[in-house]
Each structure stands twice: as C-alpha cells, then as structure tokens.
C-alpha cells in the first residue's frame, strides 16, 4: 500500500509545473487565495525549509499547479489585483 501511495504522489508531481517562486509570505498567501477562488488545485513546496535554513528566508517557496491548469492560473493571477477598486 505504501508503494502504491508513493507512486500516485510521484505521478501527480510529474504532471505538475511550477507557477512561481517567492520569498514573500504575503504574496504567496495572495496567490494561493486567487488559485483557491478560481478552483485551481495547487501545491506549495518548501514551506517548512526555514527549519533547515535557519529562518533567514533565503530559500524561495514554490507553487505548483497541474500542467493543464498552468495557463489558466497565469490568467487568473494576471486578472487579480492587490488593491480594491475605487
């Protein structure tokens, strides 16, 4: 059962592509919110690397999306804004 689960996870990761990488936790939170609102499943990698790096924030966190959703994710982020309309 363990091998089957690992194989399934590996297959899903192979079908994902990097959308972006950033050290800014606020920006990452915003991006994740936009993707959630659009119904685009995503994966945040390297979130807990600060334990290994000593909490100095030099390793960027990466957001991956399914390869089929990459273009739509980029479009959703392009349409999103950080300010409220006046």
N, C-alpha and C positions, 0 to 999 in steps of 0.2 A: 504494500500500500504506500509506503514511504517513497519508493522509487517512482511509482505512478504519479504521485503528487509533485515530486521534483521535476519530472518530465513535463507535466502540464504547465508548471510555472515557467520552466525554461522555454517551452513553445510559445507561451504568451509573451514573454520578454523578447523573444526573437521577432515577434510580429509588431513590436512597438518601436517608435522612433523618438528621438529627443526633440522636444519642442523648444526648450530653452534651458539655460542655467543661470543662476544668480546667487549672490551672497545676501541679498536684501530680503529679510523675512517678511516685510510688509508687502513688497511687490509679489513675492511668491504666494502669499495669502490671497492677494487680489486676483492673481492668475488662476489659482485653484477655485476661487469663488466664481469667476467667469466661466470656467470649464464646467463646474457643477451646475450652474444655471442653464448652460447650453446642453446639458445631458451628455457631456463627453467624459468618458471614464479616463482617469489619468493615474499616474504613479509618481510619487515624489521619492527620489532616491537621494541617498547621502544625508538624510535629515539628521541622523544621530552621529555623524562623523566628528562633531565638536568634541565628543568624548576622547577621540583619538588625537585630534589636532590641538587640544588644549583650550578650546573655546575662543580662539582668536579670529575665527571666521574667514580663513583663507581658502577653504575648500568650498566651491560653489555647490549648491543643491541643484539637482536636475529634475525636470518634469518630463515624463514620457507619456505619449498617447499612442493609441493604435495607429498603425501606418495608414489605415483607411480614413482616420479622423484628423490627420495632420493638417490638411488644407483647411478644413472647416474650423479647427482650433485656431489656426492663424487668422482666419477671417473674423472669428468671434473676438479675438484679442484686438484686432485692428479696429473693430467697431466699438469696443468698450472704451470708457473714459474714466479718469480718476476724479473728475470734478462733476458736480451736479449742474445740469443745465439751468440757465438763469431765466 
